Amino acid sequence: MNKNKIIEYYSEKVKEHGANSRGVDWNGTNSQYLRFNILSNIFEKNHNFSILDYGCGYGEFVNYLNKEEYNDVDYLGFDISNEMLSQAKIKHPNENFTQTIPKNFKTDYTILSGTLHIKLSTPPDEWKAHIIKTLNHLNDISRKGFSFNLLTSYSDEEYKKDRLYYASPEEIFKYCKLNFSRNVLLDHSYDLYEFTIFVKK
C-alpha cells in the first residue's frame, strides 16, 4: 500500500472542497451523518466515555457528538493527513487531534467511517491485508468495543469503481467473530452501498 498516495488523495480533496463532506470524498452531509448515527450504536450510553475517531478527517464527528448531546466524552481524532488535521484543529480548537497513535494507547471505543473505502491503485489482496491489520489494531486499543464501515461486495456492478475496495460482509464478520469477540453485529440494513460491523467486548 502506498501510504503517501492515500495522504495526497485526501489532502487534495480537502484543499479543493474545504472542510465539508465533499472534502472527505462523501456525496453529502446526510449520508455522512447517517453513518455517524449508525456507528454510534456501539456506545452503551451518551456520556462519560473515551473515543478514538480513526480517520477523523476535518473532525465532523465532533459536531455530531455535540448535536446529539453527548456529554463528558474524551475525544481524540486521528488522521494521517496533515491537511485534514489542520482543518480539524481550526474547526475544533478545544479538541485533541493527532497524526500518531501512541504505542500503549487505550480508549473505550473506536469508530472508523470511510477510512478503508479508497484503495486507489493498491492491489485488492494487499488492501484486504491492510484492512485486517487495521481491525487488529482497533481491537487492541479498544476496551469496550469498536465499529467500522466498509463498502459492500453486493454493490451493483455498474456502479463499482476501480479506486474503491468492496469487502465481503460475511468474510469480515467471520474474522471479527473468530478473532475479537463473541458479541459481533453486522448491519447491512441501511440504504447505502456499505455495511457496518460492531464488535462489543
N, C-alpha and C positions, 0 to 999 in steps of 0.2 A: 504493500500500500504506500502510495506517495503522499505522505502527510502534508508536505509543502503545497501540493496542488489542491488539497482539500482546504487548507488555510486560505490560499489565494482565491479559491472559488467563493467562499463565504465572505471574505474581506471585500471582494469586488462587488458582491451583491449588496452589502450594506452601504458601500460608498455610492453605488448607483441609485439605490432606492431610499436610503436613510433608515432610521431606526423604526421600522414598521414591519408588518407581516411579510411583505414582498422582499424586504431586506434580509430575511432568513429563508427566502425561497418558498414561502407559503402562498397559496392563492388569495387568502384574505383573512381578516381578523376573526370572522365567525368560525371557520374551521379550526383556526389556531386555538380559540377559546373552548371549542368543543373538545379538542384533545386535552387541554388542561383540565377540564371538568372530569373527563373520564380517568385520566391518570391520577387525579386526586382521590379517587376511590380507595387508594391504598392507605390513606390516613384514617386512623381509628377515631380521631377527634379533631376539632378545629383549633386547638390551642396547645401550647407548651410542648413543642417537639422541634427537633432539628432536621434540616433537609438540605441535601445537595442537589442543585439543579444542573444536571450533567449535559453540557452543550447548551448553556444558558442563552447564547446569542446576546441580544441587547437587554436582556433581563425582563422581558414582558411578563414572565410568571410572577414576578413581584407584584405587578399591578393586579393580576388575577387574585393572588392571596389577599391583597388589601380589599378588592372589590367584594370578595366572598367573606370578608370579615374574619379571617384567620388571625389569631392573637398569640403573642409571645412565641413567634416562630423564629428560630435561629437559622437564618438563611445563608447559604453560600452558593454562589454561582461559579461554575467552571466552564471555560471555553478555551480552545487552542488558538483562536484568532484574536490578535491584539486589537484589531479594528473593532470587533464586536465588543470586547471588554471595555474599550474606550467609550463607546456609545452607552454601554450599560452603566458605567461609573458616572457619566454625565446625567443620565436619566434617574439614577438611584444613588446619589452620593452617600447615603447613610447605610447602604448595604455592602456586603463583602463579596468581592469577586476575585478570582484567581486564575492563572494560567497553568498552575501546577498543584496537583493534589498531594499533600504530604504523605510520606510512606506509611505512617501508622494512623492515618486519619480514619475516624469513625463518625457516622451520622445515624440518626434514627431511620430516615428514609432517603432514598434517591429516586428522582424521576428523570426520565430521558425521553424527550419528544423530538423526533425527526432527525436526531443526530446520526442515525445509522441508515438513512434512506439513500444518500447520494454517494455512489462509489466512483463516479467518473469513469476513468479507463481501467480501474483495478479489475483484474480477473475475478469472476464470481466466487470461485473457490477460496481465493485469497481474502475477499471481502467477508465471506462467511466465517472464516477463521478469525478475522478481526472482530466480528460480532460476538463470537463465543468468548474471545479473550476479554472483551468489554463487559459482557454479562458476568463473567467470573469475577471481574474487578468490582462490579456493582454489588455482587453477593458478599464479597469480602468486607466491604466498607459499610454495609447497611445492617444495622442492628435489628430493626423491626420489619423491614421489607423494602422492596423497590418495584417500580412499574416502568414499562417502556413500550414504545410502539414501533412497528415495522410495517413496511409496505407488504401487501399480501400477494402470494403467488396466484391467488384466484382473481387477480385483476384482469379485466378484459384485454385480450392480446393486442387489439388495435390501439389501445391507449398506453401500452408499456413503452418506456424509454430506455435506451441503452445505458444512460448515465446513472440510472436508478437500480437499486437491488430489491428484488421481490422475494421474500422469505416464505418458506413453508410453515404455516401456523402449527401444524402437527409436529414437525421436527423441533421447533423452538420450544413448544410446550413440553414435549417429552424430555428434552435436555434439561429444562428447568426443574421438572418433576423429579427426575432421577438424580440430579446433582445439587439442588439447592434446598428444596423444601417439599413436604407432603402437601402443603397448602398453596396451590398454584391455580390461578384462574385465567382463562383465555376468553377475551371479549372480542367477538367478530360481528357484533350486532348493530353497529352504527354505520351510517351511510357515507363511509369514506373507503378508499381502496387500501385499507390497512387493518391491522388488529393490534390490540393491547394485551399485554400479559402482566399479571400481578403476582409477585412472589411474596408471600407472607411468612415470616419466621415464627 
